[in-house]
């Protein structure tokens, strides 16, 4: 699938920033020089007015470098939850700072290890929120804007809660480049933003899965490229290991799986995160990246498990991303239900 000239230029700009700024230091130039945080925000709220394709481009490049910047947490989850709420006043108040990167947002969503709305037990009574949210994606510290999906008097709804009235507990994670926290609410004041929380959650989840699929394909492509380069240069028995037929076959299979996953990720982005394509992309890209990261470790041999090499970081990112927003099995079941098919586990 083709991208426009502007989208190609965006890719080049993001790649240039990530080349010259490592780790979390890339966030400021990404937001100030490139305007990445505002790509999915309408112009009336201080953004660029882009969509899922622009987000796809950024996420794919972030995946290549395993960047720890809070783009997924703030520019995708929090920003898109606000837009899905339809609350014009809240959007006008909160989105400009999220769009220019001066504020970082977070969406508290999952509970009890589940991303499904049925698992939502946090409740708001008389404007006070009580409950616990898990796997909350954060930046290097507490977010500036905290949005919470919780059960209100009329069902699931979206609320804004002050971070100062919430207890953040950092969670030990396999992927140390993507911080997560458990957030506890004990009578925290909750500002109502939108009813029909299941609709908001459904839209945000599709957008999140589409964005994450782009990141997974970017990371998988880089992991495979690094593995191919190593196979060309690593010599055993007087020959590069890439010349052995068994290695060639393994790499060829990984390339085919990557291209199939990439096609689904791009299709989901081109469809504006249509539910069935978002589910298919998340399942396929999770599997492809996990397989490629595992083979990267194997084909690199002992060096692949050293702390200094990127291979173990890819393995950790692949396994954590695989479970983020639901395991592949859950998304295959979503896809099957949407197409009225018998789910394949």
GUVOGU-877544 format. One line per 4 residues: for each residue x, z, y of C-alpha. Coordinates in steps of 0.25 Angstrom, whole numbers. Last residue first. Layout:
BEGIN
X:Z:Y  ...
//
This chain:
BEGIN
-30:76:-82  -39:64:-82  -53:66:-75  -65:58:-80
-69:48:-69  -79:49:-58  -70:43:-48  -70:56:-39
-69:65:-51  -58:57:-57  -50:58:-44  -53:73:-43
-48:75:-57  -36:67:-55  -34:76:-43  -35:89:-51
-25:84:-61  -15:80:-51  -14:95:-46  -21:99:-34
-19:99:-19  -4:102:-22  -1:102:-37  7:90:-38
14:93:-24  20:105:-30  25:98:-42  31:86:-34
37:95:-23  44:103:-34  49:91:-41  53:84:-28
61:96:-24  68:97:-38  73:82:-35  78:84:-21
91:90:-25  98:102:-20  91:112:-28  96:106:-41
85:101:-51  88:86:-50  103:87:-50  102:91:-65
95:78:-69  91:68:-58  82:61:-68  75:73:-73
72:79:-59  67:65:-53  59:64:-66  51:77:-62
50:72:-47  45:58:-52  34:65:-61  29:75:-51
29:64:-40  21:54:-49  11:65:-54  8:70:-40
7:56:-35  -4:52:-45  -12:65:-44  -12:65:-28
-14:50:-27  -26:50:-37  -33:62:-29  -30:55:-15
-35:42:-21  -48:48:-26  -51:56:-13  -48:45:-3
-36:50:5  -37:40:17  -37:28:7  -23:23:11
-18:37:8  -24:38:-6  -19:23:-9  -5:27:-4
-4:39:-14  -10:31:-25  0:20:-23  11:30:-22
7:36:-36  8:23:-43  21:20:-36  27:33:-41
22:32:-55  29:18:-56  41:23:-50  41:35:-60
40:26:-72  51:17:-67  60:30:-65  58:34:-79
60:20:-85  73:19:-77  78:32:-82  75:28:-97
82:15:-95  95:20:-90  100:13:-77  95:25:-68
105:34:-75  116:27:-68  126:23:-79  140:28:-84
133:37:-94  126:44:-83  126:40:-68  117:45:-57
116:35:-46  104:26:-50  97:37:-56  99:45:-43
93:34:-34  81:33:-44  79:48:-43  79:48:-28
69:37:-27  60:44:-37  60:57:-29  58:49:-16
46:42:-22  40:54:-27  42:61:-14  34:50:-7
24:49:-18  21:64:-17  20:64:-2  10:53:-2
2:60:-13  2:73:-4  -4:65:7  -15:60:-2
-17:73:-8  -18:80:5  -28:69:10  -37:71:-2
-36:86:-1  -40:86:14  -52:78:11  -57:87:0
-54:99:8  -62:95:20  -74:91:11  -73:104:4
-72:112:17  -86:107:21  -85:115:34  -75:114:45
-66:122:54  -70:137:53  -60:146:59  -56:157:49
-51:171:53  -43:177:42  -51:187:34  -40:188:23
-34:174:22  -22:172:13  -13:159:13  -4:156:1
7:147:6  13:134:3  27:128:8  30:113:4
45:111:3  47:123:-7  40:115:-18  38:125:-29
31:134:-20  32:149:-18  20:152:-9  21:157:6
10:167:9  2:165:22  -7:176:26  -18:170:36
-23:176:49  -11:171:57  -13:158:51  -26:157:58
-37:151:50  -44:137:51  -56:135:42  -61:123:33
-73:125:25  -78:128:11  -92:133:9  -103:137:19
-98:152:22  -84:147:21  -75:144:10  -61:141:14
-52:129:18  -41:134:27  -34:128:39  -21:135:45
-15:129:57  -1:134:62  4:134:48  13:146:43
27:142:40  35:131:35  23:122:33  11:126:25
4:121:13  -7:131:8  -5:132:-7  -15:144:-8
-26:150:0  -31:164:0  -44:170:4  -52:176:16
-56:169:29  -64:175:40  -74:167:48  -86:175:44
-82:173:29  -72:162:26  -68:161:11  -56:157:3
-61:154:-11  -58:139:-12  -55:135:-27  -67:126:-27
-61:118:-16  -50:113:-25  -35:115:-21  -33:126:-32
-21:136:-34  -30:147:-31  -34:142:-17  -30:129:-10
-34:126:5  -26:132:16  -23:120:25  -11:121:34
-7:116:48  6:115:56  6:115:71  15:108:81
14:96:71  8:86:81  -4:84:72  -6:98:68
-6:102:83  -16:92:87  -25:95:74  -28:109:77
-38:110:90  -43:96:89  -45:96:74  -52:110:75
-62:105:86  -64:92:78  -68:99:65  -70:87:56
-64:96:45  -56:84:38  -48:83:51  -44:98:50
-41:97:35  -33:84:38  -24:92:47  -22:104:38
-19:96:26  -12:84:30  -4:86:43  -2:101:40
0:104:26  5:90:22  14:89:34  20:103:32
35:98:32  42:101:19  47:87:16  49:82:2
57:71:8  50:59:1  37:68:2  37:68:17
38:53:17  26:52:8  19:62:17  21:54:30
17:41:24  4:47:17  0:54:30  1:41:37
-8:34:26  -17:46:27  -21:44:41  -16:42:55
-22:46:68  -10:50:75  -13:64:78  -17:72:91
-31:76:87  -38:64:94  -27:55:87  -32:59:73
-23:67:64  -17:61:51  -4:57:58  -3:70:66
8:78:57  17:65:57  18:63:72  32:56:69
40:63:80  33:76:82  27:78:68  38:73:59
49:77:69  43:92:68  41:92:53  54:86:49
61:100:51  54:105:38  63:98:29  73:88:34
73:80:47  80:67:48  75:60:36  61:66:37
60:61:51  64:47:47  55:47:35  43:51:44
47:39:54  48:29:43  35:33:37  28:32:50
34:18:52  28:14:39  15:20:43  15:12:56
19:-1:49  7:1:40  7:5:26  5:-4:14
0:0:0
//
